[in-house]
Amino acid sequence: MNRFILAGALLLASGTAGLAEGLFWVVGNRATGKCNIVTSNPVIAGDIWFGDGPYKSKADAKLARSTIRACPVVTPDDEKDEDSTN
């Protein structure tokens, strides 16, 4: 019986880790004064002062970032640099 409980717990843990793949978050970075889009659930500490998400696509995260008041407006040059690094 304990084997089945352990197997179920491992299956559940691996399933939730798989669900996080392909998701995007918007994070506020005090060090840069910008809001970045990241692919892992952010830890709110130090220079990261807020996180919003998850979003299913990068386009959804970009749209959300444009509606967050704390985020500065992204210039076309910034967006080009961001797209080239990801």
C-alpha positions in Angstrom: 0.0 0.0 0.0 2.8 2.4 0.8 4.3 1.8 -2.6 1.2 2.9 -4.3 1.0 6.1 -2.2 4.7 6.9 -3.0 4.2 6.1 -6.7 1.1 8.4 -6.8 3.0 11.2 -5.0 5.9 10.9 -7.5 3.5 10.9 -10.4 1.7 14.0 -9.1 5.0 15.9 -8.5 6.3 15.1 -12.0 3.0 16.1 -13.6 2.9 19.5 -11.9 6.5 20.2 -12.9 5.6 19.5 -16.5 2.6 21.9 -16.4 5.0 24.8 -15.7 6.8 24.3 -19.0 5.9 26.8 -21.7 4.5 29.4 -19.4 5.6 33.0 -19.0 5.6 35.5 -16.1 6.1 39.3 -16.1 8.5 40.4 -13.3 9.5 43.9 -12.1 13.2 44.3 -11.8 14.4 47.2 -9.5 18.0 46.9 -10.7 17.1 47.7 -14.4 13.9 49.6 -13.8 12.2 47.4 -16.4 9.6 44.6 -16.5 11.0 41.4 -18.0 9.2 38.3 -19.3 10.6 35.1 -17.9 9.9 31.4 -18.3 10.2 30.3 -14.7 8.1 31.1 -11.7 9.8 34.1 -10.1 11.0 34.3 -6.5 10.0 37.7 -5.2 13.2 38.8 -3.4 16.0 41.3 -3.8 15.7 43.2 -7.0 12.6 41.3 -8.2 9.7 43.2 -6.5 6.7 41.7 -8.2 5.7 38.9 -10.5 2.5 38.4 -12.5 1.4 35.3 -14.3 1.5 32.7 -15.5 0.6 33.3 -19.1 0.2 30.6 -21.8 2.1 32.5 -24.5 4.8 35.2 -24.7 2.3 37.4 -26.6 -0.1 37.2 -23.7 2.7 38.2 -21.3 3.6 41.1 -23.5 0.0 42.3 -23.5 -0.2 42.0 -19.8 3.0 43.9 -19.3 1.6 46.8 -21.3 -1.3 47.0 -18.9 0.7 46.9 -15.7 1.1 50.5 -14.4 4.4 49.8 -12.7 6.0 48.8 -16.0 7.6 51.5 -18.2 6.6 51.6 -21.9 8.7 49.2 -24.0 10.4 50.9 -26.9 10.8 49.1 -30.2 14.6 48.8 -29.6 14.0 47.2 -26.2 11.5 44.7 -27.7 13.9 43.8 -30.5 16.7 43.2 -28.0 14.3 41.1 -25.8 13.2 38.9 -28.8 16.8 38.3 -29.9 17.8 37.0 -26.4 14.9 34.6 -26.1 
